[in-house]
Amino acid sequence: MGATSQATDAARITVGVAARAGRSPDDVVELAGELGLLGWVREGEAGELLIHAEGGADAVAALAERLGVDGDPESALERVKVEGHEQFAIRGVPAGPFRVLRRVGRSGFELQLEVAGELRAWALPKGPSMDPADKRMAFEAKPGEPAEGELEVWDSGAYEQGGRVPWPEAIERGHAVFVLHGERLEGGFALQRTSASPRAKWLLIKRRDDHARPGSDVVAESDPG
């Protein structure tokens, strides 16, 4: 069965360890594909599977049934609103490395993400922020443009791709959601394009999650002294 063109039903499904019976997130992706469902799956901290599934009501119910949710005390199904996903993806798995570079001796940063084997970059004149209310201007750039001065690593780590639209299509559409696992930057972020030419302008926005730090200035805090 192909992917559902318009979802009519959605549920958050928890599959307990016993009901999981050794299934991997890849197994859930395959099953969701057979049923024409969209959404995501991720591993829970206790070894359970956490799933958001949307599509036809019968298909959502069939997924829960085939995963053994009914009758299992550690499993659950909760009906939720349709979010409009365009894929069924695994979450919580690193998509590749990220780096934030700082211009030596001058202001300015650069965010780099490895996307489908290609390095994508955004210049950040004021640097990143951990405050969701502080939307930082970003400009799409060629990675490490030498004319902009020497660069040093300010933060680095792995990142996860998120959102409802598959990557790299999410970037091409102009709205990309992702999770950073760095020493200074953690949690969800979004890149939102505001104009496409002559040099694409974006906003880098910290998402409201447990890692958000309203009122903080992560750039100033990182400066010596």
C-alpha positions as a LaTeX table, in Angstrom:
\begin{tabular}{lrrr}
\hline
Residue & $x$ (\AA) & $y$ (\AA) & $z$ (\AA) \\
\hline
Met1 & 0.00 & 0.00 & 0.00 \\
Gly2 & 1.38 & 3.44 & $-0.83$ \\
Ala3 & 1.59 & 6.41 & 1.49 \\
Thr4 & $-1.68$ & 8.05 & 2.44 \\
Ser5 & $-2.25$ & 11.31 & 0.52 \\
Gln6 & $-4.50$ & 12.82 & 3.21 \\
Ala7 & $-4.48$ & 11.51 & 6.76 \\
Thr8 & $-7.83$ & 11.31 & 8.52 \\
Asp9 & $-6.72$ & 9.81 & 11.84 \\
Ala10 & $-3.66$ & 9.97 & 14.10 \\
Ala11 & $-2.46$ & 8.33 & 17.28 \\
Arg12 & 0.48 & 8.30 & 19.66 \\
Ile13 & 1.33 & 4.68 & 20.34 \\
Thr14 & 3.55 & 3.34 & 23.10 \\
Val15 & 4.73 & $-0.23$ & 22.59 \\
Gly16 & 5.97 & $-1.72$ & 25.85 \\
Val17 & 9.11 & $-3.82$ & 26.05 \\
Ala18 & 7.19 & $-7.10$ & 26.23 \\
Ala19 & 4.87 & $-6.24$ & 23.32 \\
Arg20 & 7.82 & $-4.96$ & 21.33 \\
Ala21 & 9.19 & $-8.50$ & 21.18 \\
Gly22 & 12.52 & $-7.47$ & 19.70 \\
Arg23 & 11.12 & $-5.27$ & 16.94 \\
Ser24 & 13.45 & $-2.50$ & 15.78 \\
Pro25 & 12.44 & 1.00 & 14.62 \\
Asp26 & 13.27 & $-0.19$ & 11.09 \\
Asp27 & 10.64 & $-2.94$ & 11.48 \\
Val28 & 8.06 & $-0.29$ & 12.42 \\
Val29 & 9.01 & 1.84 & 9.41 \\
Glu30 & 8.50 & $-1.18$ & 7.14 \\
Leu31 & 5.15 & $-2.01$ & 8.72 \\
Ala32 & 3.97 & 1.60 & 8.51 \\
Gly33 & 4.92 & 1.64 & 4.84 \\
Glu34 & 2.83 & $-1.46$ & 4.19 \\
Leu35 & $-0.14$ & 0.24 & 5.87 \\
Gly36 & 0.37 & 3.59 & 4.13 \\
Leu37 & 1.04 & 5.47 & 7.36 \\
Leu38 & 3.09 & 8.62 & 7.96 \\
Gly39 & 4.73 & 9.91 & 11.12 \\
Trp40 & 7.71 & 8.73 & 13.17 \\
Val41 & 9.09 & 6.16 & 15.60 \\
Arg42 & 11.77 & 6.46 & 18.25 \\
Glu43 & 13.21 & 4.42 & 21.10 \\
Gly44 & 12.07 & 5.35 & 24.60 \\
Glu45 & 14.43 & 5.60 & 27.55 \\
Ala46 & 13.11 & 2.34 & 29.05 \\
Gly47 & 13.40 & 0.37 & 25.80 \\
Glu48 & 9.82 & 0.95 & 24.66 \\
Leu49 & 8.88 & 2.17 & 21.18 \\
Leu50 & 7.23 & 5.59 & 20.88 \\
Ile51 & 5.26 & 6.12 & 17.68 \\
His52 & 3.25 & 8.87 & 16.04 \\
Ala53 & 1.17 & 7.37 & 13.24 \\
Glu54 & $-1.30$ & 9.08 & 10.93 \\
Gly55 & $-3.31$ & 7.97 & 7.94 \\
Gly56 & $-6.58$ & 6.14 & 7.54 \\
Ala57 & $-8.36$ & 5.14 & 10.77 \\
Asp58 & $-8.31$ & 1.45 & 9.84 \\
Ala59 & $-4.59$ & 1.57 & 9.08 \\
Val60 & $-3.76$ & 3.29 & 12.40 \\
Ala61 & $-5.80$ & 0.68 & 14.25 \\
Ala62 & $-4.11$ & $-2.11$ & 12.28 \\
Leu63 & $-0.66$ & $-0.82$ & 13.25 \\
Ala64 & $-1.53$ & $-0.85$ & 16.95 \\
Glu65 & $-3.01$ & $-4.35$ & 16.62 \\
Arg66 & $-0.01$ & $-5.77$ & 14.78 \\
Leu67 & 2.32 & $-4.24$ & 17.37 \\
Gly68 & 0.45 & $-6.04$ & 20.17 \\
Val69 & $-0.71$ & $-2.93$ & 22.00 \\
Asp70 & $-4.14$ & $-4.31$ & 23.03 \\
Gly71 & $-4.04$ & $-6.10$ & 26.35 \\
Asp72 & $-0.47$ & $-5.11$ & 27.20 \\
Pro73 & $-0.34$ & $-3.07$ & 30.46 \\
Glu74 & 2.85 & $-1.27$ & 29.40 \\
Ser75 & 1.47 & $-0.21$ & 26.02 \\
Ala76 & $-0.96$ & 2.57 & 25.19 \\
Leu77 & $-2.76$ & 4.29 & 22.33 \\
Glu78 & $-3.91$ & 7.89 & 22.45 \\
Arg79 & $-5.80$ & 9.62 & 19.64 \\
Val80 & $-4.20$ & 12.94 & 18.67 \\
Lys81 & $-4.56$ & 15.58 & 15.98 \\
Val82 & $-3.21$ & 14.96 & 12.49 \\
Glu83 & 0.04 & 16.91 & 12.05 \\
Gly84 & 0.47 & 16.55 & 8.29 \\
His85 & 3.64 & 14.46 & 8.02 \\
Glu86 & 5.01 & 13.60 & 4.58 \\
Gln87 & 7.20 & 10.68 & 5.65 \\
Phe88 & 7.49 & 7.93 & 8.24 \\
Ala89 & 10.93 & 8.35 & 9.76 \\
Ile90 & 13.08 & 7.16 & 12.64 \\
Arg91 & 13.79 & 9.86 & 15.20 \\
Gly92 & 16.52 & 9.93 & 17.81 \\
Val93 & 19.17 & 8.72 & 15.36 \\
Pro94 & 22.05 & 11.07 & 14.39 \\
Ala95 & 21.87 & 12.20 & 10.75 \\
Gly96 & 25.47 & 13.41 & 10.69 \\
Pro97 & 27.83 & 15.94 & 12.26 \\
Phe98 & 27.30 & 19.63 & 12.84 \\
Arg99 & 29.75 & 22.41 & 13.64 \\
Val100 & 29.44 & 26.03 & 14.65 \\
Leu101 & 32.53 & 28.01 & 13.65 \\
Arg102 & 33.52 & 31.44 & 14.96 \\
Arg103 & 35.38 & 34.15 & 13.06 \\
Val104 & 38.74 & 34.75 & 14.70 \\
Gly105 & 39.26 & 38.34 & 15.81 \\
Arg106 & 35.87 & 39.56 & 14.62 \\
Ser107 & 32.17 & 38.98 & 15.13 \\
Gly108 & 30.30 & 36.35 & 13.20 \\
Phe109 & 29.65 & 32.61 & 13.28 \\
Glu110 & 28.87 & 29.87 & 10.78 \\
Leu111 & 26.55 & 26.88 & 11.27 \\
Gln112 & 27.48 & 23.81 & 9.23 \\
Leu113 & 25.29 & 20.71 & 8.78 \\
Glu114 & 26.20 & 17.63 & 6.79 \\
Val115 & 23.10 & 16.84 & 4.71 \\
Ala116 & 23.01 & 13.79 & 2.43 \\
Gly117 & 26.79 & 13.82 & 2.16 \\
Glu118 & 26.95 & 17.55 & 1.35 \\
Leu119 & 28.07 & 20.31 & 3.70 \\
Arg120 & 25.48 & 23.09 & 4.03 \\
Ala121 & 26.32 & 26.34 & 5.80 \\
Trp122 & 24.64 & 29.47 & 7.19 \\
Ala123 & 26.45 & 32.62 & 8.30 \\
Leu124 & 25.24 & 33.92 & 11.68 \\
Pro125 & 26.28 & 37.56 & 12.23 \\
Lys126 & 25.28 & 37.52 & 15.93 \\
Gly127 & 25.80 & 33.82 & 16.58 \\
Pro128 & 23.25 & 31.26 & 17.82 \\
Ser129 & 20.92 & 31.63 & 20.80 \\
Met130 & 19.36 & 29.23 & 23.31 \\
Asp131 & 16.46 & 31.67 & 23.89 \\
Pro132 & 13.36 & 30.79 & 21.77 \\
Ala133 & 12.36 & 34.47 & 21.72 \\
Asp134 & 15.69 & 35.50 & 20.19 \\
Lys135 & 15.42 & 34.81 & 16.44 \\
Arg136 & 18.86 & 35.10 & 14.85 \\
Met137 & 19.37 & 36.22 & 11.26 \\
Ala138 & 21.23 & 33.70 & 9.08 \\
Phe139 & 22.47 & 33.83 & 5.49 \\
Glu140 & 23.01 & 30.76 & 3.36 \\
Ala141 & 26.71 & 30.58 & 2.53 \\
Lys142 & 29.45 & 28.49 & 1.02 \\
Pro143 & 31.10 & 26.51 & 3.85 \\
Gly144 & 34.15 & 28.28 & 5.27 \\
Glu145 & 34.29 & 31.13 & 2.77 \\
Pro146 & 37.94 & 32.28 & 3.04 \\
Ala147 & 37.12 & 35.92 & 2.32 \\
Glu148 & 35.21 & 36.12 & 5.60 \\
Gly149 & 38.28 & 35.45 & 7.77 \\
Glu150 & 39.80 & 32.54 & 9.67 \\
Leu151 & 37.41 & 30.20 & 11.46 \\
Glu152 & 37.73 & 28.24 & 14.71 \\
Val153 & 35.42 & 25.55 & 16.11 \\
Trp154 & 33.05 & 27.04 & 18.70 \\
Asp155 & 30.77 & 23.98 & 19.10 \\
Ser156 & 30.35 & 20.59 & 17.43 \\
Gly157 & 28.60 & 17.26 & 17.76 \\
Ala158 & 25.91 & 15.18 & 16.08 \\
Tyr159 & 22.47 & 16.31 & 14.97 \\
Glu160 & 19.12 & 14.68 & 14.24 \\
Gln161 & 16.84 & 15.64 & 11.36 \\
Gly162 & 13.26 & 16.32 & 12.37 \\
Gly163 & 10.06 & 17.85 & 11.08 \\
Arg164 & 7.27 & 16.57 & 8.91 \\
Val165 & 9.05 & 16.85 & 5.56 \\
Pro166 & 11.98 & 14.60 & 4.52 \\
Trp167 & 15.48 & 16.06 & 4.29 \\
Pro168 & 17.01 & 17.60 & 2.20 \\
Glu169 & 13.62 & 18.60 & 0.77 \\
Ala170 & 12.86 & 20.40 & 4.03 \\
Ile171 & 15.78 & 22.76 & 3.40 \\
Glu172 & 14.79 & 23.31 & $-0.22$ \\
Arg173 & 11.26 & 24.24 & 0.92 \\
Gly174 & 12.72 & 26.69 & 3.43 \\
His175 & 11.75 & 25.19 & 6.81 \\
Ala176 & 14.05 & 22.64 & 8.45 \\
Val177 & 13.69 & 21.32 & 12.01 \\
Phe178 & 16.58 & 19.55 & 13.73 \\
Val179 & 18.07 & 18.61 & 17.11 \\
Leu180 & 21.64 & 19.49 & 18.07 \\
His181 & 23.77 & 17.47 & 20.50 \\
Gly182 & 26.68 & 19.81 & 21.19 \\
Glu183 & 28.53 & 21.07 & 24.25 \\
Arg184 & 27.04 & 24.56 & 24.04 \\
Leu185 & 23.99 & 24.01 & 21.83 \\
Glu186 & 21.44 & 21.33 & 22.71 \\
Gly187 & 17.88 & 20.53 & 21.78 \\
Gly188 & 15.59 & 21.50 & 18.95 \\
Phe189 & 16.19 & 24.27 & 16.45 \\
Ala190 & 14.55 & 25.45 & 13.24 \\
Leu191 & 15.87 & 27.21 & 10.16 \\
Gln192 & 13.17 & 29.30 & 8.48 \\
Arg193 & 13.88 & 30.96 & 5.12 \\
Thr194 & 12.53 & 34.50 & 4.82 \\
Ser195 & 13.80 & 35.40 & 1.34 \\
Ala196 & 15.44 & 33.50 & $-1.50$ \\
Ser197 & 17.55 & 36.02 & $-3.40$ \\
Pro198 & 20.07 & 37.36 & $-4.10$ \\
Arg199 & 21.53 & 35.66 & $-1.00$ \\
Ala200 & 19.06 & 33.47 & 0.85 \\
Lys201 & 18.04 & 34.94 & 4.22 \\
Trp202 & 16.95 & 32.67 & 7.08 \\
Leu203 & 16.10 & 32.81 & 10.76 \\
Leu204 & 17.71 & 30.37 & 13.22 \\
Ile205 & 15.22 & 29.80 & 16.05 \\
Lys206 & 15.62 & 27.77 & 19.25 \\
Arg207 & 12.57 & 25.57 & 19.80 \\
Arg208 & 10.81 & 25.55 & 23.18 \\
Asp209 & 12.01 & 22.38 & 24.90 \\
Asp210 & 13.79 & 21.28 & 28.08 \\
His211 & 17.09 & 22.69 & 26.78 \\
Ala212 & 15.76 & 26.20 & 26.07 \\
Arg213 & 17.27 & 28.97 & 28.22 \\
Pro214 & 15.11 & 32.11 & 28.03 \\
Gly215 & 17.03 & 35.30 & 28.69 \\
Ser216 & 20.46 & 33.70 & 28.34 \\
Asp217 & 23.25 & 34.77 & 25.99 \\
Val218 & 25.21 & 31.63 & 25.11 \\
Val219 & 27.68 & 33.64 & 22.99 \\
Ala220 & 28.55 & 36.07 & 25.80 \\
Glu221 & 28.78 & 33.21 & 28.28 \\
Ser222 & 31.35 & 31.49 & 26.09 \\
Asp223 & 33.67 & 34.51 & 25.97 \\
Pro224 & 36.72 & 34.29 & 28.29 \\
Gly225 & 36.78 & 36.53 & 31.32 \\
\hline
\end{tabular}
